[in-house]
Amino acid sequence: MIANLEALAALADLGTMTQAATRLRITQSAVSKRIAALEGELNLRLVEPAGRGVRLTPAGENLLDKTAPFMASLKDALHQGGPSTGERLVIGVSESILASWGGSVLSEVLRKVPDLEIGLNAHRSPVALDHVRSGEYMLALCAGEAGETPELKSEIILHEPMVIVPAALEPIQLKETLPVLTIEPHASTWRYLERRLRAHSAEWGFRIVVERTLQSFACIAQIARSGLAHGLVPLGIAQSLGIPARSLIRFPEPGLTRPVSLVGRSRTWARPVVRDFHNALVQEIDRIIDSIS
């Protein structure tokens, strides 16, 4: 039964018999037999064709969700609580995170979990989330609000400050309205920021007016530095471009931040390798938080 559940979990993560067989170090025929045995024992259809691969049926998803905690506890016991080894995490990361502090953080995570391998993919946050929903990626490290859905679990691991990069880095007065260039309105980050800006403008004594939008925070910061517009960007982006802290404009209390979340399917969170990755990631975020706040 345990081997059969492992085969089902591999199919859920990877989507093809070939990849599942490679992970489990068995033949494709053996994977098929394990799934057939599980379906026969439970009298349920657990997988179904999906393009050139397969996907779990609702019954298959429900079975894995219910058995994931047991499987994780069993693996922990077999490894005597030690770190997971020799496993590969396929993750999608927001481009704005990788363009700033993401690379150095993930490098430190790999140093702390040396036997972990990461398959790294850069996307806009909604695209990374879609890949997690489809089962192509195990995790997404994304900006903005992921939201709790039946198939996804998310945890905010950082509230990254947003700053204004003044045009040409020249001092400006914050009064009444300030036109800025920022991320496009379809971005998940902007949906969160818009509510915060609307809620706190009266407290700050000025109002942000979006004059133009782009798809890239890094481009926005560079345009602001060149003097073409004021830019609203995450602090990490401004720092990665070497913009002096004294030139940046911080928001008055309660401040303006964007959430950064780690997102995965509910059963994925129960895997020991994911817990090892999560713990190392949170520790490294805590270590660098002073430098980006």
C-alpha positions, 0 to 999 in steps of 0.5 A, spaced: 500 500 500 505 504 501 509 503 495 502 504 491 501 511 494 508 513 493 507 511 485 500 515 486 504 521 489 509 521 484 504 521 478 501 527 481 507 531 482 510 529 475 504 528 470 507 522 466 508 515 467 515 516 465 517 521 470 514 517 475 518 511 474 524 515 473 523 518 480 521 511 483 527 508 480 522 502 477 519 501 470 513 504 467 509 498 467 511 497 475 508 504 476 502 502 472 501 496 476 501 499 482 496 504 480 492 499 478 492 495 484 491 501 488 484 502 484 482 495 485 483 495 492 479 501 493 474 500 487 476 507 485 478 511 479 484 515 481 488 517 475 485 519 468 489 521 461 490 529 460 494 530 454 500 526 453 500 525 461 495 523 466 492 527 472 489 525 478 481 524 479 478 528 484 478 521 488 485 521 487 486 528 490 482 526 496 486 520 497 493 523 497 490 529 501 488 524 507 494 520 506 500 525 506 500 527 513 501 519 514 506 518 509 510 524 511 510 522 518 513 515 516 518 518 512 520 522 518 521 516 522 525 512 517 530 518 516 530 519 524 528 526 523 534 528 519 534 532 513 531 530 506 536 528 501 537 527 494 530 530 492 529 535 487 524 541 488 521 544 481 519 551 483 516 557 480 519 564 482 516 571 481 521 575 476 521 581 481 524 576 487 529 573 482 531 580 480 533 582 487 534 578 493 531 571 491 538 569 488 542 570 494 537 567 498 536 561 494 543 560 494 543 560 502 538 555 502 542 550 498 548 551 502 544 549 508 540 543 505 546 541 501 543 535 498 537 538 495 536 540 488 532 546 485 529 546 478 528 554 478 523 557 473 522 565 473 515 567 471 510 573 473 507 571 479 500 569 476 503 564 471 507 561 477 501 559 481 498 556 475 504 552 474 503 549 481 495 548 480 497 544 474 502 540 478 508 542 473 511 545 479 511 543 486 512 550 489 511 558 487 515 563 491 511 569 489 509 576 490 502 579 491 496 575 494 496 568 492 489 566 497 487 560 500 484 555 495 481 548 496 487 546 492 493 551 494 496 552 501 500 559 502 504 562 507 506 569 507 514 569 509 515 576 508 512 583 507 517 587 503 517 595 503 515 599 497 519 605 496 518 611 491 524 612 486 524 619 485 525 622 478 533 623 477 534 621 484 532 628 486 529 630 492 521 631 492 516 634 496 510 629 498 504 633 498 497 632 495 498 628 489 504 624 486 504 621 479 508 615 479 510 609 474 508 602 477 507 595 475 501 594 471 494 593 474 493 586 472 499 584 477 497 581 483 502 585 487 498 591 484 491 589 486 494 588 494 497 595 493 491 599 490 487 597 497 493 599 501 494 606 498 486 607 498 486 606 505 492 610 508 492 616 503 489 620 508 494 618 514 500 620 509 497 626 507 498 625 499 495 620 494 499 616 489 496 617 482 498 612 477 500 615 471 503 609 467 504 602 468 510 597 466 510 589 466 517 590 470 519 593 477 526 593 474 525 597 468 520 602 472 526 603 477 531 604 471 526 609 468 525 613 474 533 613 475 534 616 468 529 622 470 523 620 466 518 619 472 517 617 479 517 610 480 513 605 485 517 599 486 519 594 492 525 596 496 529 590 494 529 592 486 532 599 488 537 596 492 539 591 487 540 596 482 545 600 487 540 606 488 542 609 494 538 609 500 538 616 502 535 617 495 529 613 496 522 615 499 519 611 504 512 611 506 510 614 513 507 609 518 503 604 517 508 604 511 506 600 504 509 593 503 507 587 498 507 580 501 511 575 498 508 568 499 510 561 499 505 557 495 504 549 494 498 544 493 496 542 500 499 535 500 506 538 497 507 541 504 507 535 508 513 532 504 519 532 508 523 535 503 518 541 502 519 542 510 526 542 510 526 547 504 521 552 508 525 552 514 531 554 511 528 559 507 524 562 513 531 562 516 534 566 511 529 571 510 529 572 517 537 573 516 536 578 511 530 582 513 534 588 516 537 589 509 531 590 505 527 593 511 
